[in-house]
Amino acid sequence: MAKKRTKSKSTSSKKGFSFKPSKQNKIIFGSLLIVLSIALFFSFMSFYFTWQEDQSLLSQFGDRNAQASNLLNKFGAAVSHFFMYKGFGLASFAFPLLLAVTGLYLFLGLNGKGLMSKWIWGLIGVIWISVALGFFATEQPLLGGLIGYEMNDFLQDYAGKIGVFLLLIFVLMVILVRLFNFSPEGLGNFLRSQRNQFKSDLKKEKDTPLDEKPSDSDESSIELSMETDTPVAVDTYTHKNDIPPLKSEAGLDVNLPEDDEPTLDLKVEEVTQEKEESEVKAAKLVKDFGEFDPKLELGNYKFPPLDLLDSHGASKGITINQEELEENKNRIVSTLKNYKIGIAQIKATIGPTVTLYEIVPEAGVRISKIKNLEDDIALSLAALGIRIIAPIPGKGTIGIEVPNKNATVVSMRSVIASNKFQKAEMELPVAFGKTISNETFVVDLSKMPHLLMAGATGQGKSVGLNAVITSLLYKKHPAEVKFVLVDPKKVELTLYNKIERHFLAKLPDSEEAIITDNTKVINTLNSLCIEMDNRYELLKLAMVRNIKEYNAKFKERKLNPNDGHKFLPYIVLVIDEFADLIMTAGKEVETPIARLAQLARAIGIHLIIATQRPSVNVITGIIKANFPARIAFRVTSKIDSRTILDAQGADQLIGRGDMLFTQGNDVTRLQCAFVDTPEVGKITEYIGSQRAYPEAHLLPEYIGEDSGTGIDYDISDRDAMFREAAEVIVTAQQGSASLIQRKLKLGYNRAGRIIDQLEAAGIVGPFEGSKARQVLVPDIYALDQLLQNETK
Ligand SMILES: Nc1ncnc2c1ncn2[C@@H]1O[C@H](COP(=O)(O)OP(=O)(O)OP(=O)(O)O)[C@@H](O)[C@H]1O
C-alpha cells in the first residue's frame, strides 16, 4: 500500500512542476528555493536603503575587498540591482514570494499542478504593477524599475497617456475576472457586506476606547495591495481590530461568489458532522445505559391479573337449543315460501346473542325482493330485532339474524384471555367483544383513530366505555397511556379516581382528575389543543411523522431531553355524555373537538365520545366527518341509526351490549364484552394500591376567557390582531373567543387574550358561563369612534 502511494505521488508530481522525481531531491531543491527566496527578500528590502551607496560597487563584483552595504553584500546588491533597478522595481518582491511557494510545494511533496498558473499570473501581475508604478510614480522611477519605466515610455509614444491608462485598466480587469472571478454583482455584494461590517465596527468602536485601535496591520496591507490591488478591501481591513484571520482573508478576497461557497460548504459539513456526532453520542448512551425505558420510574408496576374479572357464567360456552334452531329454520323457509322465494340452501352460525341464518336463494330470485320484504318477514317470524343482510358483503348469500332465546354474556375475562388480544401487536388494542361467529374482535384505537359511540339509554354504552378502558389497562403500562375522563353524569367514571396518579391526566390547577363540570371541559379541550400543538412542534424538531417514530427515536436516545424532548404517552379522551356537553357549551366544545379529531391522530391523542341522543344537533356534520369509527348500540328509530351509522340496522338490535361497529365501510355486528362495575372497582383498586407517580399527568395550562376579567390592559400591549378581532366581534355581534379563532385562524390562548383585551376596552361584556359575551358596541362606526377616543 505504502509503496503504491509513493509511486502514485511521484507520477503525479511528474505531471506537475517537478524536475527530479525522487523525494530527497525534491526536499533539497525545495529548501534551496526557500533559502533563495529569503535571501532575495532581504536583498530587495535593504536595496531600497543602500542602492545608491552600492551602485559604484556593481562593477567590482569580483573584487574581494570591496564591501557592499546591502544586507547580503555584493550578491544582494547585484541581484537587487538586476531585479529592482533594471527589472520590475517594487513588483520584484513577487519573485521571492513565487520562489518560496514553489520551494514549499517541493519541500512538502505537494502536487504541483497549480504552480504553473501561479507563475504565469505572477509574471503578468509583476509586469502590470511595474508598468502601473512607472505610469503613476513618474517622480520615483525606482518603484517601477527600468522595465516599467521603459515599457511605459514605449507605450505612451504610441498610445499616449490616456491610452496607457485605459490599457492598464483593461489588463487589471482581465486579471480580476480571470484570477478572482470578479463580477459586478459580486462587487455589489462585497461592498454591501463591507458597508455592514463597517457599520457594526463603528458601533463597536464607540464602545471601545480609541487608543485600542490596532496599528500593526501595515504589513498585511502592503502585501495585500500587491496581490489584490483593491483599495476598498485594504481600507476596510485597516479598520478592523478584532476580526479573526480567516475572516479577514475572506473579506479581502474580491471574489465574492467564491467567498460564499466555502461558508456554505462549511455549514453543510457542520450539519452532517453534528448529525453524525449526535448519532455516535446516542449509540454510546444506548451502549452505556441501554435504551431509554419509560416504564423504569414505575419499574415494579404489575399489570392487573385476569382473576379480577368475572366470567359471568360464560365458561359454559354458548348453549343453543337444537329445537330452537330447527324451529327458526322452518319458519324462515315457510315464510319465504309465502312470498314465493325458494331456498336452495340454509346454514346457521350461532353467535353469543344472535344466530345468523345464511340463505342461498334459488336461481332467479332477486335480492331486492327479499330486502323489500324485510319487515313482513320479520313480522312473520315474530321475533324481536331481526336483521336482514341482503346480500352478505363478499358472499352471494342472504343473512337473517335471529336473536337467541337465551343470550350468552360475553365476559370481559374471556376476551382479555383470548389469544387474539394477548398476542395483539397494536399500539392501543381494544377488545370490544365477539362477532356473530363467536370470534374475539380486537381493534387498534390508534388506527381508528377516534370513536363515536351512541345508543339509547340502558343499551350498554357505559359498559362499552368500560370495556375500552379495561382493555387498555390490561395491556398498557401507566407510562404509555393517559386518560382524560369527562363524566357529566358524575357517576359513571368515578371509579377511575383511584388510578389518578397512574393513568389519568388533568389540568394543573384542578383538584379532581375526572371532569364533571362543563366549563372545565372547555378548558381541558383547549388545553389538549395546546398539548397537540406542542407535540407537533416536538415532532417537527425530531423530524419524524408520528408519535410512534418519535417515541422510538427517544428510546434510542437520539433526542436530547435538554431540548424539551420527552417520552410522549398516548392520551385517550373519554367523554361519557356528549349530548349534555354540546347542549350547554355548543360551539365552544365542538370547535376544539373537531380540531383535535382532525389533527390529533399523528401525535397520539384519541377521542372516544359517547352519547345517548344521537340527533343531528349533537352528532353534527363536522363531528361525524372526523369520526370514521362508530359504534351504535340499540337506538329507538331508524333516523337515529342513520345519524350514527349512515345506515339502518341499529334500531333492530336487541340491546344489552348488542352493537354495530363500522370503521368506514362494512358494518359488523358484535356482542360487547361485559364488564361490571365491581370488576372495574377491583381493577382500579389493584392498580391504585401500587406505587404511583407523584401526581396525575399534567396537561398544559390553558388561560380561559374568564381569567382575565377586570384586568386593565395597556393599549400598547394589545395584540396585533386586536383591531381585526374587534371588527369581527362587532360585525357578528357575538362575543366569543371561538369566533375569533375561526375567523382569524388564531390559537386558543391568543384568542382568549384578545377577548380579555376587548373586555378591558369595553367592547365586550364580562364572561357569562357557556353563553357568548355581550357585545357593547353596536356597529363598526361606534367601534372606530371608541378606538379613536382612546388614543386622544
Ligand atoms: N355487553 C353487555 N352484556 C350484557 N349485559 C349488558 C351489556 N351491556 C350492558 N348490559 C346491561 O345493560 C345495563 C345498562 O348498561 P349501561 O349502563 O352500559 O347502559 P348505558 O347505555 O350506559 O345507559 P345510560 O345511558 O343510561 O348510562 C347494564 O347494567 C347491564 O345489565
The ligand as a Gaussian input file, in Angstrom:
#p B3LYP/6-31G(d) Opt

LIG

0 1
 N      -72.321000      -6.257000      26.977000
 C      -73.309000      -6.482000      27.823000
 N      -73.615000      -7.749000      28.118000
 C      -74.620000      -7.997000      28.972000
 N      -75.355000      -7.047000      29.562000
 C      -75.107000      -5.782000      29.284000
 C      -74.069000      -5.446000      28.411000
 N      -74.003000      -4.103000      28.338000
 C      -74.970000      -3.616000      29.120000
 N      -75.637000      -4.628000      29.696000
 C      -76.735000      -4.477000      30.622000
 O      -77.411000      -3.276000      30.370000
 C      -77.377000      -2.434000      31.528000
 C      -77.200000      -0.988000      31.132000
 O      -75.977000      -0.827000      30.557000
 P      -75.239000       0.570000      30.599000
 O      -75.227000       1.111000      31.974000
 O      -73.944000       0.398000      29.938000
 O      -76.166000       1.412000      29.684000
 P      -75.977000       2.870000      29.184000
 O      -76.207000       2.848000      27.731000
 O      -74.708000       3.388000      29.643000
 O      -77.123000       3.629000      29.881000
 P      -77.146000       5.150000      30.291000
 O      -77.050000       5.906000      29.044000
 O      -78.436000       5.298000      30.999000
 O      -75.961000       5.304000      31.195000
 C      -76.273000      -2.990000      32.364000
 O      -76.456000      -2.783000      33.725000
 C      -76.242000      -4.449000      32.021000
 O      -77.100000      -5.144000      32.845000

